[in-house]
Amino acid sequence: MKVLIIIPAYNEAENIENVVENLKSNYARFDYVVINDGSKDNTAEICSQNHYNMVDLPINLGLAGAFQTGMKYAYYHGYDYAIQYDGDGQHNPEYIEDMVRHAEEKKLDVVIGSRFVEKKKPFTLRMLGNSLIELCILLTTGKKIKDSTSGMRLYGKQMIKKLATSMNYGPEPDTIAFLIRCGAKVEEHQVHMNERTAGESYLNISGSIKYMFHMCSSILIVQWFRKKDL
């Protein structure tokens, strides 16, 4: 069973060494690749000095571009599963094996590392947006995804090929909604996520509002004009 951990990294110099060293020391049974997304800090230099497995993009493509680069790498090298994994230290690799097992046992295409399978969402502005996106997915697919904005997602072999070779399949909730409508089997698995310890999230308050509006409009409107091609 070949599993690849895809780590998109943009300006993660303060976090990337801890993230990769943890994987190398404690989870060496999984392969990894850092996708340095044209970072302006010394993320690439740190990866090079430590001889990390890295794809160094010459310009910033954004999360979607870095994600697809990782999927192309997984597809080219014949991986059975690829997991989207943040480079900021928020995700815990201890759950990866259980996510793979969950996918294997239930023949799933996507397993979402969810904070809210067994726990309730806190009442915050960000979680309000999360709940609104959850409602949009429920209305359009009939399936309840409690943590649609989770950035920890496991993809099976068919999904790797689709995400590596097709346009407009970003690592976002609207893609999950569309995949469900196309017949993909998607479930959640309970995980715990850490708080970011260094660096800054690309989503501030105004960015979060724009993101929520974009996701909701894409799920409710845009996806109905997309051709189902799974």
Helices and strands as residue ranges (DSSP letters): E 3-9, H 16-26, E 31-37, H 43-49, E 54-57, H 62-76, E 81-84, G 93-95, H 96-106, E 110-114, H 125-141, E 153-155, H 157-165, H 173-181, E 186-190, H 205-220, G 222-225
